[in-house]
Amino acid sequence: MEIRIGIQHSPREIVIESEEKTEELLARLDAAVADGSPVTLVDDKGRTVLIPGAKVAFAEISTEEPRRVGFLG
């Protein structure tokens, strides 16, 4: 799934692809925003991103459907 996270006072979003379950990710983000602690995310390529929970402006999680390629006809 694709995860987009906006950080306060930053014009860019953090965008990662992850196989983590949606419910687990939402629970970790919710806890980090509630108490201001950092949250660590790992993408499909093994890169680690540390996000300050106190600075999260928004989080958008895409559907887990694969993207379609080509024309429908």
C-alpha positions as protocol buffer text, in pm:
chain_id: "A"
residue {
  index: 1
  type: MET
  ca { x: 0 y: 0 z: 0 }
}
residue {
  index: 2
  type: GLU
  ca { x: 105 y: 359 z: -46 }
}
residue {
  index: 3
  type: ILE
  ca { x: 139 y: 580 z: 262 }
}
residue {
  index: 4
  type: ARG
  ca { x: 153 y: 962 z: 239 }
}
residue {
  index: 5
  type: ILE
  ca { x: 235 y: 1159 z: 551 }
}
residue {
  index: 6
  type: GLY
  ca { x: 234 y: 1537 z: 569 }
}
residue {
  index: 7
  type: ILE
  ca { x: 462 y: 1708 z: 818 }
}
residue {
  index: 8
  type: GLN
  ca { x: 371 y: 2046 z: 970 }
}
residue {
  index: 9
  type: HIS
  ca { x: 566 y: 2343 z: 826 }
}
residue {
  index: 10
  type: SER
  ca { x: 708 y: 2129 z: 545 }
}
residue {
  index: 11
  type: PRO
  ca { x: 599 y: 2167 z: 182 }
}
residue {
  index: 12
  type: ARG
  ca { x: 683 y: 1805 z: 96 }
}
residue {
  index: 13
  type: GLU
  ca { x: 507 y: 1483 z: 190 }
}
residue {
  index: 14
  type: ILE
  ca { x: 672 y: 1159 z: 293 }
}
residue {
  index: 15
  type: VAL
  ca { x: 558 y: 885 z: 54 }
}
residue {
  index: 16
  type: ILE
  ca { x: 648 y: 520 z: 104 }
}
residue {
  index: 17
  type: GLU
  ca { x: 526 y: 182 z: -18 }
}
residue {
  index: 18
  type: SER
  ca { x: 479 y: -73 z: 258 }
}
residue {
  index: 19
  type: GLU
  ca { x: 335 y: -421 z: 305 }
}
residue {
  index: 20
  type: GLU
  ca { x: 244 y: -352 z: 669 }
}
residue {
  index: 21
  type: LYS
  ca { x: -119 y: -420 z: 764 }
}
residue {
  index: 22
  type: THR
  ca { x: -339 y: -111 z: 758 }
}
residue {
  index: 23
  type: GLU
  ca { x: -481 y: -163 z: 1108 }
}
residue {
  index: 24
  type: GLU
  ca { x: -136 y: -200 z: 1264 }
}
residue {
  index: 25
  type: LEU
  ca { x: -3 y: 106 z: 1086 }
}
residue {
  index: 26
  type: LEU
  ca { x: -301 y: 320 z: 1187 }
}
residue {
  index: 27
  type: ALA
  ca { x: -268 y: 209 z: 1549 }
}
residue {
  index: 28
  type: ARG
  ca { x: 103 y: 303 z: 1557 }
}
residue {
  index: 29
  type: LEU
  ca { x: 43 y: 640 z: 1390 }
}
residue {
  index: 30
  type: ASP
  ca { x: -249 y: 716 z: 1621 }
}
residue {
  index: 31
  type: ALA
  ca { x: -40 y: 640 z: 1930 }
}
residue {
  index: 32
  type: ALA
  ca { x: 252 y: 849 z: 1801 }
}
residue {
  index: 33
  type: VAL
  ca { x: 31 y: 1151 z: 1728 }
}
residue {
  index: 34
  type: ALA
  ca { x: -149 y: 1118 z: 2063 }
}
residue {
  index: 35
  type: ASP
  ca { x: 166 y: 1121 z: 2277 }
}
residue {
  index: 36
  type: GLY
  ca { x: 403 y: 1306 z: 2041 }
}
residue {
  index: 37
  type: SER
  ca { x: 649 y: 1019 z: 2015 }
}
residue {
  index: 38
  type: PRO
  ca { x: 830 y: 931 z: 1692 }
}
residue {
  index: 39
  type: VAL
  ca { x: 708 y: 646 z: 1473 }
}
residue {
  index: 40
  type: THR
  ca { x: 934 y: 431 z: 1257 }
}
residue {
  index: 41
  type: LEU
  ca { x: 817 y: 302 z: 919 }
}
residue {
  index: 42
  type: VAL
  ca { x: 999 y: 56 z: 691 }
}
residue {
  index: 43
  type: ASP
  ca { x: 927 y: 53 z: 319 }
}
residue {
  index: 44
  type: ASP
  ca { x: 930 y: -237 z: 72 }
}
residue {
  index: 45
  type: LYS
  ca { x: 1298 y: -177 z: -9 }
}
residue {
  index: 46
  type: GLY
  ca { x: 1404 y: -192 z: 356 }
}
residue {
  index: 47
  type: ARG
  ca { x: 1455 y: 183 z: 404 }
}
residue {
  index: 48
  type: THR
  ca { x: 1363 y: 313 z: 749 }
}
residue {
  index: 49
  type: VAL
  ca { x: 1186 y: 646 z: 799 }
}
residue {
  index: 50
  type: LEU
  ca { x: 1156 y: 808 z: 1143 }
}
residue {
  index: 51
  type: ILE
  ca { x: 862 y: 1050 z: 1166 }
}
residue {
  index: 52
  type: PRO
  ca { x: 804 y: 1286 z: 1462 }
}
residue {
  index: 53
  type: GLY
  ca { x: 452 y: 1211 z: 1588 }
}
residue {
  index: 54
  type: ALA
  ca { x: 408 y: 1564 z: 1723 }
}
residue {
  index: 55
  type: LYS
  ca { x: 460 y: 1711 z: 1374 }
}
residue {
  index: 56
  type: VAL
  ca { x: 227 y: 1487 z: 1167 }
}
residue {
  index: 57
  type: ALA
  ca { x: -22 y: 1704 z: 980 }
}
residue {
  index: 58
  type: PHE
  ca { x: -205 y: 1422 z: 798 }
}
residue {
  index: 59
  type: ALA
  ca { x: -170 y: 1060 z: 694 }
}
residue {
  index: 60
  type: GLU
  ca { x: -324 y: 910 z: 382 }
}
residue {
  index: 61
  type: ILE
  ca { x: -322 y: 536 z: 326 }
}
residue {
  index: 62
  type: SER
  ca { x: -415 y: 406 z: -19 }
}
residue {
  index: 63
  type: THR
  ca { x: -626 y: 102 z: -87 }
}
residue {
  index: 64
  type: GLU
  ca { x: -448 y: -228 z: -105 }
}
residue {
  index: 65
  type: GLU
  ca { x: -573 y: -301 z: -458 }
}
residue {
  index: 66
  type: PRO
  ca { x: -308 y: -342 z: -726 }
}
residue {
  index: 67
  type: ARG
  ca { x: -288 y: -63 z: -979 }
}
residue {
  index: 68
  type: ARG
  ca { x: -434 y: -140 z: -1319 }
}
residue {
  index: 69
  type: VAL
  ca { x: -228 y: -85 z: -1629 }
}
residue {
  index: 70
  type: GLY
  ca { x: -359 y: -51 z: -1983 }
}
residue {
  index: 71
  type: PHE
  ca { x: -687 y: 42 z: -2141 }
}
residue {
  index: 72
  type: LEU
  ca { x: -1026 y: -92 z: -2050 }
}
residue {
  index: 73
  type: GLY
  ca { x: -1217 y: -165 z: -2357 }
}
